[in-house]
Amino acid sequence: MIVTQVGDECWPLNEDGVWIELRQLAQTEAGPVLFLDRDGVVNEDTDHVCDPKDIVLMSGAAELIATVNRQDIPVAVITNQSGIDRGIFQWSDFAAVTSRIDALLAVEGAHIDAIAACPFHPDFTPAYSARQDRWRKPQPQMILAIAEYLNADLRASWMVGDRARDIEAARAAGLGGGVRLTGDGDTVASYDGKFRVVPIARIAMCLSLLENMFRDRHEAS
């Protein structure tokens, strides 16, 4: 990770300009990580979220995260934030929103262990190339970078997202499974038996699924 000076402020941006924030040491042994999209999964999606005053946690999000925290399983947020390169907001706004989310989660006894945020968009990033594209979901590089830092067992890790690109990125990264939240409860097509996508209308309903998956993994180890 490289701390980059942007104007008068320093942000945890890597050499490609992607936000990579690590809040805990890597697991001593490879283990599962729960990867979450941010807007629409952790907090309500108000379209290019950039004002801390607008942050409202999704129903059940804090409970889900706290449950996984208690199992000593890292929780990582993986988010596209093209509003940066669109000129809608700046990294300082992203940092302020992150702080607000952290504060709201802390009230519920929950915390995030790592964050990756991609600012790129093919229509707004100058000289957009494969080097930028690999970071933007549905490409898997954000997941893979955080997984390497946290010593993740990819096949034991899962992704929760609200867009097809979240699940596509998880599958491309080699994760063991994924949950796509759907606001209307419509059926989401499955991939295959090795990588299930479970249609769930409310994030709180992920709890039993993820708890069972992680518990089975620990019992087998």
C-alpha positions in Angstrom: 0.0 0.0 0.0 1.2 3.5 -0.8 0.0 6.6 1.0 -0.5 9.2 -1.7 -0.7 13.0 -1.4 -3.8 14.4 -3.0 -3.8 18.2 -2.6 -3.3 18.9 1.1 -4.4 15.4 2.2 -3.0 11.9 2.2 -5.0 8.8 1.2 -4.2 5.1 1.1 -4.0 4.9 -2.7 -1.8 2.2 -4.4 0.4 2.8 -7.4 -2.6 2.6 -9.8 -4.7 5.1 -7.8 -7.0 2.6 -6.1 -8.0 3.0 -2.5 -6.6 0.1 -0.5 -7.2 0.4 3.3 -6.1 -2.4 5.6 -7.2 -2.2 9.2 -5.9 -5.5 10.5 -2.9 -7.8 10.1 -3.2 -10.8 7.8 -4.5 -14.1 9.2 -1.6 -16.3 10.3 -3.2 -19.2 8.4 -5.3 -18.9 5.2 -8.9 -18.5 6.1 -12.3 -17.2 4.9 -13.0 -13.5 4.2 -16.5 -12.0 3.8 -16.4 -9.5 0.9 -19.2 -6.9 0.7 -20.2 -4.4 -1.9 -20.9 -1.1 -0.1 -23.8 1.0 -1.6 -26.9 -1.1 -1.5 -25.4 -3.7 0.8 -23.8 -1.9 3.8 -25.6 1.4 3.3 -28.6 2.5 1.3 -27.7 3.4 -2.3 -28.6 7.0 -3.1 -26.6 7.1 -6.4 -23.0 8.3 -6.0 -23.1 8.4 -2.3 -20.9 11.3 -1.1 -22.6 13.1 1.8 -22.1 11.6 5.3 -25.5 13.1 6.4 -27.2 10.9 3.8 -25.8 7.6 5.2 -28.4 5.1 6.4 -27.3 1.5 7.0 -29.2 -1.2 5.2 -31.5 -3.2 7.4 -29.6 -6.1 8.9 -26.2 -5.0 7.6 -24.7 -4.2 11.0 -26.0 -7.5 12.4 -24.5 -9.5 9.5 -21.1 -7.8 9.9 -21.1 -8.1 13.7 -21.9 -11.8 13.4 -19.0 -12.4 11.1 -16.7 -10.2 13.3 -17.5 -12.5 16.3 -16.2 -15.4 14.3 -12.8 -13.6 13.8 -13.4 -13.7 10.0 -12.3 -10.5 8.3 -14.9 -8.4 6.5 -13.8 -6.4 3.5 -15.7 -3.8 1.5 -15.1 -3.9 -2.3 -16.7 -0.9 -4.1 -16.7 0.8 -7.5 -16.7 4.6 -6.9 -16.6 6.1 -10.4 -18.0 9.3 -8.9 -14.3 10.2 -8.3 -13.3 10.2 -12.0 -16.7 11.6 -13.0 -15.9 14.6 -10.9 -19.0 14.2 -8.7 -17.0 14.0 -5.5 -13.4 13.6 -4.2 -11.5 11.2 -2.1 -12.1 13.5 0.9 -15.8 12.9 0.5 -15.3 9.2 0.2 -13.2 9.3 3.4 -16.0 11.3 5.2 -18.6 8.8 4.2 -16.4 5.9 5.3 -16.0 7.5 8.7 -19.7 7.9 9.0 -20.4 4.3 8.1 -17.7 3.2 10.6 -19.4 5.2 13.3 -22.8 3.8 12.6 -21.5 0.2 12.5 -19.6 0.7 15.8 -22.8 1.6 17.6 -24.0 -1.9 16.6 -20.8 -3.6 17.6 -19.6 -4.1 14.0 -16.5 -3.1 12.1 -14.9 -3.4 8.6 -11.4 -4.8 8.4 -10.4 -3.7 4.9 -11.7 -1.5 2.1 -10.9 -1.3 -1.7 -12.4 1.4 -3.8 -12.0 1.8 -7.6 -12.4 5.4 -9.0 -12.2 4.4 -12.6 -14.8 4.4 -15.4 -14.2 3.8 -19.1 -16.1 6.9 -20.1 -14.5 9.3 -17.6 -11.0 8.1 -16.7 -8.4 9.7 -19.1 -6.4 7.1 -21.1 -8.5 4.3 -19.6 -6.7 1.0 -20.2 -6.6 -2.6 -19.1 -4.5 -1.5 -16.1 -7.5 0.5 -14.8 -10.1 -1.9 -16.0 -8.7 -4.9 -14.0 -9.6 -3.0 -10.8 -13.2 -2.1 -11.7 -15.9 -4.8 -11.0 -16.8 -7.1 -12.6 -13.0 -7.6 -12.9 -11.6 -9.3 -9.8 -8.4 -7.3 -9.0 -9.8 -5.5 -5.9 -10.9 -8.8 -4.4 -7.6 -10.4 -5.2 -5.5 -7.6 -3.8 -7.4 -7.6 -0.5 -7.4 -11.4 -0.4 -3.6 -11.4 -0.7 -3.2 -8.8 2.1 -5.5 -10.7 4.4 -4.2 -14.2 3.5 -7.7 -15.2 2.4 -8.6 -18.8 1.5 -10.5 -17.8 -1.7 -12.5 -21.0 -2.0 -13.7 -20.6 1.6 -14.7 -16.9 1.1 -17.9 -15.4 -0.1 -19.2 -12.1 -1.6 -22.5 -10.3 -0.9 -23.5 -7.8 -3.5 -26.6 -6.2 -5.1 -25.4 -6.2 -8.7 -24.5 -8.9 -11.2 -21.0 -7.4 -11.5 -20.4 -8.1 -7.8 -21.1 -11.8 -8.3 -19.2 -11.9 -11.5 -16.1 -10.4 -9.8 -16.4 -12.9 -7.0 -16.6 -15.8 -9.4 -13.7 -14.4 -11.5 -11.6 -14.2 -8.3 -12.3 -17.8 -7.4 -14.5 -17.3 -4.4 -16.5 -20.2 -3.0 -19.9 -18.5 -3.2 -21.9 -15.4 -3.5 -25.2 -13.8 -2.4 -26.9 -11.3 -4.6 -29.4 -9.2 -2.8 -32.5 -8.3 -4.8 -34.9 -5.5 -3.8 -38.0 -7.2 -5.3 -37.1 -10.8 -4.5 -37.1 -11.9 -8.1 -35.2 -15.1 -8.9 -31.5 -14.6 -9.8 -30.1 -17.2 -12.2 -27.6 -19.5 -10.6 -24.2 -20.1 -12.1 -23.3 -23.7 -11.3 -23.2 -26.1 -8.4 -19.8 -24.9 -7.3 -20.7 -21.3 -7.1 -24.2 -20.6 -5.9 -26.0 -17.3 -6.2 -28.8 -17.1 -3.7 -31.6 -14.5 -4.3 -32.3 -12.8 -1.0 -34.5 -9.7 -0.7 -33.3 -8.6 2.8 -29.7 -8.7 3.9 -30.6 -10.0 7.4 -31.7 -13.3 5.7 -28.0 -13.9 4.7 -27.1 -14.6 8.4 -28.1 -18.3 8.6 -26.6 -19.0 5.1 -23.3 -17.5 5.9 -23.1 -18.7 9.5 -23.7 -22.3 8.3 -21.1 -21.9 5.5 -18.4 -20.6 7.9 -19.3 -23.0 10.7 -19.1 -26.0 8.3 -15.7 -24.8 7.1 -14.3 -24.5 10.7 -15.7 -27.9 11.7 -14.0 -29.5 8.7 -10.6 -27.9 9.4 
